[in-house]
Amino acid sequence: MEKNKLKSVLKKTYRFAFRIFSVAVLFFMGMSLIPLKSTVKPIQPRSNTQYWTLHDGYKIAYTKIEGDASNQRPPIIFLHGGPGGYIHSSIIKQMEVVAQAGYDVYLYDQIGSGLSDRLAKPKDYSFYRHVQDLEEIVTTQISAQKVILIGQSFGALIAAHFIADHAMLVGKVIFTSPAPLQPEELDAHGNLIDLETLYPTPESLHFKEPLDVFEETEKTLINPRIIVTNVSAMLFNIKWASDSEMDGLVNTMATRFTSGMVCDPTNVLPEEGGGGGYVHIFSNWYVGVEDPRLKLVDVNIPALVLQGQCDQNSYATAYEYADLLEGEYTFIEGAGHEIWWEQPEAFTSSILDFLMKADKE
């Protein structure tokens, strides 16, 4: 009798728990149908925006700044950060100064962001896709024998991998606020190598911690629609939320996390709505990506690393690039991750001084 009562109670408990769970799931899925709202208007083409059509039909938006037509210098290609970043008007203005020294400058939105096309499926994006796009741009779209690369943040990572496989196409390289080189390096025992021990910060360099905004920004991701979108993309390769929604999410988040990319938050420039959502998710995946370090140490091209005093990445992260290519390292006071936002003259002069010096050698 007691056993029957216990079984009856357990059945009722299970049924009640199942109903609660079902209601919770239905509520969660219902919430996942509510479209995301963006606080930033989508980016619009500029009067000088042009497009390359890649071999697979997708279009890449770019801006070309003409240099001196009489010079024979290699063109400069600027690689923006991200993944999911874009060409901000401020860097176009900045690179106009560099172009005046006689360089044609190309600045393009990587596939999946800015004014460039979005790919059909989430998993069509990959880190290697960006490297392959750069190869096609250099060899087919520009048809240059050699180029000069300027890689900002994630763009530095693209540049490093491109050089590892196509060093003969690069005459010089400048890494600005470089992202950590991927994949992370392991020792002979399979343990991560501690870069901070390998490259200790010199006492002469006085770094300052930028505003910590990433923890607060990440709270934005605790949203049923975002969670279901990420799961759907990773497990089923479908877009639960539209490209415009996911792009808008990145743009909205950028209005917050860019405060951590400067020394003084009042120097943050307004967002221009070019962020890419799905490209950010899958271009950040480095499983199976070949370590470029063994190839880079054998490359002999002039290299410069620029890092701001308030960069969110460590000295060791940036200096590894200089060490691998036996390049120069320049520390810029009063600047954060986006160096030219706060120290535009130091940013430009460092680039031009390096280029002129390398030309004479």
C-alpha positions as CSV (number, residue, x, y, z in Angstrom):
1,M,0.0,0.0,0.0
2,E,2.8,2.4,1.0
3,K,4.7,1.5,-2.1
4,N,1.7,2.3,-4.3
5,K,1.3,5.7,-2.7
6,L,5.0,6.4,-3.2
7,K,4.8,5.4,-6.9
8,S,1.7,7.6,-7.3
9,V,3.5,10.6,-5.7
10,L,6.6,10.0,-7.9
11,K,4.5,9.9,-11.0
12,K,2.7,13.1,-10.1
13,T,6.1,14.7,-9.3
14,Y,7.6,13.6,-12.7
15,R,4.5,14.8,-14.5
16,F,4.6,18.2,-12.8
17,A,8.4,18.5,-13.5
18,F,7.9,17.6,-17.1
19,R,5.1,20.1,-17.5
20,I,7.3,22.8,-15.9
21,F,10.2,21.8,-18.2
22,S,7.9,21.8,-21.3
23,V,6.5,25.3,-20.4
24,A,10.1,26.6,-19.9
25,V,11.2,25.2,-23.2
26,L,8.2,26.6,-25.0
27,F,8.7,30.0,-23.4
28,F,12.4,29.9,-24.3
29,M,11.7,28.9,-27.9
30,G,9.0,31.6,-28.1
31,M,11.5,34.2,-26.8
32,S,14.0,33.0,-29.5
33,L,11.5,34.1,-32.2
34,I,11.6,37.7,-31.1
35,P,14.0,39.5,-33.6
36,L,17.1,41.3,-32.3
37,K,17.1,45.0,-32.3
38,S,20.1,47.1,-33.3
39,T,21.0,50.6,-32.0
40,V,23.2,51.3,-35.0
41,K,22.1,52.0,-38.6
42,P,23.7,49.6,-41.2
43,I,26.7,51.0,-43.1
44,Q,26.0,52.5,-46.5
45,P,28.3,52.6,-49.6
46,R,30.6,55.6,-49.9
47,S,30.9,57.6,-53.1
48,N,34.3,55.9,-53.8
49,T,33.2,52.3,-52.8
50,Q,34.2,49.8,-55.4
51,Y,33.8,46.0,-55.6
52,W,35.8,43.0,-56.6
53,T,34.0,39.8,-57.7
54,L,35.7,36.7,-56.4
55,H,35.9,33.4,-58.2
56,D,32.9,32.1,-56.4
57,G,30.7,35.1,-57.3
58,Y,30.8,36.8,-53.9
59,K,31.7,40.5,-53.9
60,I,34.3,42.3,-51.7
61,A,33.9,46.0,-51.1
62,Y,37.0,48.1,-51.1
63,T,38.3,51.7,-51.2
64,K,41.3,52.6,-53.3
65,I,43.4,55.7,-52.4
66,E,45.5,56.7,-55.4
67,G,49.2,57.4,-54.7
68,D,51.7,59.0,-57.0
69,A,51.2,57.4,-60.5
70,S,54.9,57.9,-61.3
71,N,56.2,55.7,-58.5
72,Q,57.0,52.0,-58.8
73,R,56.3,51.2,-55.1
74,P,54.2,48.1,-54.2
75,P,50.6,48.9,-53.3
76,I,49.6,48.8,-49.6
77,I,46.7,46.5,-48.5
78,F,45.1,47.3,-45.1
79,L,43.6,44.4,-43.3
80,H,41.0,45.4,-40.7
81,G,40.4,43.8,-37.3
82,G,37.7,41.5,-36.1
83,P,36.7,39.0,-37.2
84,G,33.6,40.8,-38.1
85,G,35.2,44.3,-38.1
86,Y,35.1,46.6,-41.1
87,I,36.8,49.5,-42.8
88,H,35.9,52.6,-40.6
89,S,36.0,56.0,-42.3
90,S,38.7,57.1,-39.8
91,I,41.3,54.6,-41.2
92,I,40.5,55.7,-44.7
93,K,41.3,59.3,-43.7
94,Q,44.4,58.1,-42.0
95,M,45.7,56.1,-44.9
96,E,45.2,59.1,-47.2
97,V,48.3,60.6,-45.5
98,V,50.3,57.4,-46.3
99,A,49.1,57.5,-49.9
100,Q,50.4,61.0,-50.3
101,A,53.9,59.5,-49.9
102,G,53.4,57.7,-53.2
103,Y,51.6,54.5,-52.3
104,D,48.4,53.2,-53.8
105,V,46.4,52.0,-50.7
106,Y,43.6,49.4,-50.8
107,L,41.3,49.0,-47.8
108,Y,38.7,46.2,-48.1
109,D,35.9,44.8,-46.0
110,Q,36.6,41.1,-45.3
111,I,33.9,38.7,-46.6
112,G,30.9,38.7,-44.2
113,S,31.3,42.2,-42.9
114,G,31.1,45.8,-43.9
115,L,29.8,46.4,-47.4
116,S,31.0,43.0,-48.6
117,D,28.7,40.0,-49.3
118,R,27.5,37.6,-46.6
119,L,28.0,33.9,-47.3
120,A,25.1,31.6,-47.7
121,K,25.8,29.3,-44.7
122,P,27.3,30.0,-41.3
123,K,30.0,27.4,-41.7
124,D,31.1,28.8,-45.1
125,Y,33.1,31.2,-43.0
126,S,36.5,30.1,-41.8
127,F,39.9,31.7,-40.9
128,Y,41.4,30.2,-44.0
129,R,38.7,31.7,-46.1
130,H,40.1,35.2,-45.3
131,V,43.7,34.1,-46.1
132,Q,42.5,32.6,-49.5
133,D,40.5,35.8,-50.3
134,L,43.7,37.9,-49.7
135,E,45.6,35.6,-52.1
136,E,43.0,36.1,-54.8
137,I,42.9,39.9,-54.2
138,V,46.7,40.1,-54.5
139,T,47.3,37.8,-57.5
140,T,44.0,38.3,-59.5
141,Q,42.2,41.4,-58.5
142,I,45.2,43.7,-58.1
143,S,47.6,41.6,-60.0
144,A,50.6,42.8,-58.0
145,Q,54.0,41.1,-58.0
146,K,54.5,42.3,-54.4
147,V,52.4,44.1,-51.8
148,I,52.9,45.8,-48.5
149,L,50.5,44.5,-45.8
150,I,49.2,46.5,-42.8
151,G,47.4,44.1,-40.5
152,Q,45.3,45.6,-37.7
153,S,44.4,43.2,-34.8
154,F,42.8,40.2,-36.4
155,G,44.1,41.5,-39.7
156,A,47.7,41.0,-38.4
157,L,46.8,37.3,-37.9
158,I,45.6,37.1,-41.5
159,A,48.8,38.8,-42.7
160,A,51.1,36.4,-40.7
161,H,49.5,33.3,-42.1
162,F,49.5,34.8,-45.6
163,I,53.2,35.6,-45.3
164,A,53.9,32.0,-44.0
165,D,52.6,30.6,-47.3
166,H,53.1,33.4,-49.8
167,A,56.2,35.3,-48.6
168,M,57.3,36.0,-52.2
169,L,54.2,38.2,-52.6
170,V,55.0,40.5,-49.7
171,G,57.6,43.2,-49.7
172,K,57.0,44.6,-46.2
173,V,54.6,44.1,-43.4
174,I,53.3,46.2,-40.5
175,F,51.4,44.7,-37.7
176,T,49.3,47.2,-35.7
177,S,47.9,46.1,-32.3
178,P,48.3,42.5,-33.4
179,A,45.9,39.8,-32.1
180,P,47.4,36.7,-30.4
181,L,49.1,34.5,-33.0
182,Q,47.0,31.4,-33.6
183,P,47.0,28.5,-33.1
184,E,48.7,28.9,-29.7
185,E,52.2,27.4,-29.5
186,L,52.8,24.1,-27.6
187,D,56.0,22.7,-26.2
188,A,57.4,19.2,-26.9
189,H,55.1,17.9,-24.1
190,G,52.0,19.4,-25.5
191,N,51.8,22.2,-23.0
192,L,51.0,25.8,-23.8
193,I,54.1,28.0,-24.0
194,D,53.9,30.9,-21.7
195,L,54.5,34.0,-23.9
196,E,54.7,36.3,-20.8
197,T,57.8,34.3,-19.6
198,L,59.3,34.1,-23.1
199,Y,58.8,37.8,-23.7
200,P,58.7,39.7,-20.4
201,T,57.6,43.3,-20.6
202,P,60.6,45.7,-20.5
203,E,60.7,48.0,-17.5
204,S,61.1,51.0,-19.8
205,L,57.6,50.4,-21.2
206,H,54.7,51.7,-19.0
207,F,51.5,50.0,-20.1
208,K,48.1,51.1,-18.8
209,E,45.1,48.9,-18.4
210,P,42.2,50.0,-20.7
211,L,38.7,50.1,-19.5
212,D,37.4,46.6,-18.8
213,V,34.2,46.4,-20.8
214,F,34.2,42.9,-22.2
215,E,32.5,41.2,-19.2
216,E,29.7,43.7,-19.3
217,T,29.4,43.4,-23.1
218,E,29.2,39.6,-23.0
219,K,26.0,39.9,-20.9
220,T,24.3,40.9,-24.1
221,L,24.8,37.4,-25.4
222,I,22.5,35.9,-22.7
223,N,19.5,36.1,-24.9
224,P,17.3,33.1,-26.1
225,R,17.4,34.2,-29.8
226,I,21.2,34.6,-29.7
227,I,21.7,31.2,-27.9
228,V,19.4,29.4,-30.4
229,T,21.1,31.1,-33.3
230,N,24.5,30.0,-32.2
231,V,23.4,26.4,-31.5
232,S,21.6,26.3,-34.9
233,A,24.6,27.6,-36.7
234,M,27.0,25.2,-35.0
235,L,24.9,22.1,-35.1
236,F,22.8,22.5,-38.2
237,N,24.6,25.1,-40.2
238,I,21.5,27.3,-40.5
239,K,20.8,31.0,-39.8
240,W,18.1,31.1,-37.1
241,A,18.5,34.9,-37.0
242,S,19.0,36.9,-40.2
243,D,22.4,38.3,-41.3
244,S,21.1,41.8,-40.6
245,E,20.1,40.9,-37.0
246,M,23.4,39.3,-36.2
247,D,25.3,42.2,-37.8
248,G,23.2,44.6,-35.8
249,L,24.1,42.7,-32.6
250,V,27.8,43.1,-33.3
251,N,27.3,46.8,-34.1
252,T,25.4,47.3,-30.8
253,M,28.0,45.5,-28.8
254,A,30.7,47.5,-30.5
255,T,29.2,50.7,-29.1
256,R,30.2,49.3,-25.7
257,F,33.4,47.4,-26.2
258,T,35.2,50.1,-28.2
259,S,35.5,52.0,-24.9
260,G,38.1,49.4,-24.0
261,M,40.1,50.1,-27.2
262,V,41.4,53.6,-26.2
263,C,43.2,55.2,-23.3
264,D,40.5,57.8,-22.9
265,P,36.9,56.6,-23.5
266,T,36.0,60.1,-24.7
267,N,38.2,59.5,-27.8
268,V,36.0,56.6,-29.0
269,L,34.6,57.4,-32.5
270,P,31.0,56.6,-33.4
271,E,30.2,53.2,-34.9
272,E,29.3,53.1,-38.6
273,G,27.3,49.9,-38.7
274,G,29.6,47.6,-40.6
275,G,29.9,44.7,-38.2
276,G,29.5,41.1,-39.3
277,G,27.8,38.6,-37.1
278,Y,28.2,35.1,-38.5
279,V,31.7,35.7,-39.8
280,H,32.7,36.6,-36.2
281,I,31.6,33.2,-34.9
282,F,33.3,30.9,-37.4
283,S,36.4,32.9,-38.3
284,N,37.5,32.7,-34.7
285,W,37.8,28.9,-34.9
286,Y,41.4,27.7,-35.2
287,V,41.2,23.9,-34.9
288,G,43.1,22.4,-37.7
289,V,44.8,25.7,-38.6
290,E,48.5,25.1,-39.3
291,D,51.0,26.8,-37.0
292,P,52.8,29.5,-39.1
293,R,55.7,30.0,-36.7
294,L,58.1,27.5,-38.3
295,K,57.7,29.1,-41.7
296,L,57.8,32.7,-40.4
297,V,61.2,32.3,-38.8
298,D,62.6,31.6,-42.3
299,V,61.0,34.6,-43.9
300,N,63.3,37.6,-44.6
301,I,61.1,40.7,-45.2
302,P,61.1,44.0,-43.3
303,A,58.6,44.0,-40.5
304,L,57.3,46.5,-37.9
305,V,55.0,46.0,-34.9
306,L,53.1,49.0,-33.5
307,Q,51.5,48.7,-30.1
308,G,49.6,51.3,-28.0
309,Q,50.2,52.0,-24.3
310,C,46.6,50.9,-23.5
311,D,46.3,48.0,-25.8
312,Q,44.2,45.2,-24.4
313,N,46.7,42.6,-25.7
314,S,49.9,42.1,-23.8
315,Y,53.4,43.1,-24.9
316,A,54.3,39.5,-25.3
317,T,51.4,38.9,-27.7
318,A,52.6,41.8,-30.0
319,Y,56.4,41.2,-29.6
320,E,56.1,37.6,-30.8
321,Y,55.4,38.9,-34.3
322,A,58.5,41.1,-34.2
323,D,60.6,38.2,-32.9
324,L,59.6,35.7,-35.5
325,L,60.3,38.0,-38.4
326,E,63.3,39.7,-36.7
327,G,61.4,43.0,-37.1
328,E,61.1,46.3,-35.2
329,Y,58.8,47.0,-32.3
330,T,57.4,50.5,-31.6
331,F,55.6,51.5,-28.4
332,I,53.1,54.4,-28.8
333,E,52.2,56.3,-25.6
334,G,48.7,57.6,-25.1
335,A,47.1,55.2,-27.6
336,G,44.9,52.1,-27.2
337,H,44.1,49.2,-29.5
338,E,42.9,51.6,-32.2
339,I,46.1,53.6,-32.2
340,W,45.1,56.2,-34.8
341,W,42.0,57.3,-32.8
342,E,44.2,59.0,-30.2
343,Q,47.7,59.3,-31.8
344,P,47.1,59.7,-35.5
345,E,50.3,61.5,-36.2
346,A,52.5,58.9,-34.3
347,F,50.6,56.2,-36.2
348,T,51.2,57.6,-39.6
349,S,54.8,58.8,-39.0
350,S,55.8,55.4,-37.6
351,I,54.5,53.7,-40.8
352,L,56.1,56.2,-43.2
353,D,59.4,56.2,-41.3
354,F,59.5,52.4,-41.5
355,L,58.6,52.3,-45.2
356,M,61.2,54.9,-46.2
357,K,63.9,53.3,-44.1
358,A,63.1,49.8,-45.6
359,D,63.3,51.3,-49.1
360,K,66.8,52.6,-48.5
361,E,68.1,49.2,-47.2
